[in-house]
Amino acid sequence: MSFPTRTPMTDTERVLGQIERGEVRAGAEAARQIAAKHQAAYGDSVWGPNHDAVWADAVADLSTPSKGGTA
């Protein structure tokens, strides 16, 4: 019995496939929805009393190029 040969996929192909299938959420709207769920569930223990400043810091961190390329 012979088995078909499978070509390994790259991490990029795997992750993009997960996003397309809806298995992984990505993007600004997904981040806002996830943050809102966490805020509703945990309150200020997650974001602290100054939500706007924390959110601005998080967005700035995402917008800053990382060592390996853009974030």
C-alpha positions in Angstrom: 0.0 0.0 0.0 1.4 3.4 -0.9 0.6 6.7 0.7 0.5 10.0 -1.1 3.4 12.3 -0.5 2.5 15.5 1.4 4.3 18.7 0.8 4.8 20.6 4.1 3.2 24.0 4.1 5.0 27.1 5.4 3.9 28.8 8.6 2.6 31.7 6.5 0.4 29.4 4.4 -0.9 27.7 7.5 -1.8 30.9 9.3 -3.4 32.5 6.3 -5.5 29.4 5.8 -6.6 29.6 9.5 -7.6 33.2 9.0 -9.5 32.5 5.8 -11.4 29.6 7.5 -12.3 31.8 10.5 -10.2 29.7 12.9 -8.1 32.7 13.9 -9.2 36.3 14.1 -6.9 39.1 12.9 -7.2 42.8 12.3 -8.2 45.9 14.1 -11.9 45.0 14.3 -11.1 41.6 15.8 -8.8 43.3 18.3 -11.5 45.7 19.4 -14.0 42.9 19.8 -11.7 40.8 21.8 -10.7 43.8 24.0 -14.4 44.6 24.6 -15.1 41.0 25.7 -12.1 41.1 28.1 -13.2 44.5 29.5 -16.7 43.2 30.0 -15.5 40.0 31.7 -12.7 41.4 33.8 -13.2 45.2 34.1 -10.4 47.5 35.1 -8.2 44.6 36.2 -7.3 44.1 32.5 -7.1 47.6 31.1 -6.9 49.8 34.2 -8.9 52.9 34.8 -7.4 54.9 31.8 -8.6 52.7 28.9 -7.7 55.2 26.2 -4.1 55.5 27.2 -3.6 51.7 27.5 -5.3 51.2 24.1 -3.1 53.9 22.5 0.0 52.2 23.9 -1.1 48.9 22.5 -1.8 50.3 19.1 1.5 52.1 19.1 3.3 48.8 20.0 1.6 47.1 17.1 2.4 49.9 14.7 6.1 49.9 15.6 8.4 47.9 13.3 9.8 44.9 15.0 13.3 43.5 14.7 12.2 41.0 12.0 10.1 43.4 9.9 6.9 45.2 10.4 4.5 44.3 13.1 
